[in-house]
Amino acid sequence: MTDANLRKHYERILAHRAPGQRTSCVAPELLRGILEGETPEAERVAALRHVASCSACMRDLEFLRSVVYAGRRLRHR
């Protein structure tokens, strides 16, 4: 899978997150920051508590984990 394909899939996921629905959910950018190790601990813990109780956020986190992992593999090639 190419970086362009990953971006396309990520954009599709974001498009399904209609404004107004999931207003208490964790933003995709914060989830990415958590996966990249860029989020302060208190913010990370609060976000992961929400993710643990929200199936939609859990799906987003799993998808982004795959994207981050694939991106790292592409960079190392």
Secondary structure, DSSP 8 states (H G I E B T S, - for coil): --HHHHHHHHHHHHHHS-TTSSTTS--HHHHHHHHHT-S-HHHHHHHHHHHHH-HHHHHHHHHHHHHHHHHHHHHT-
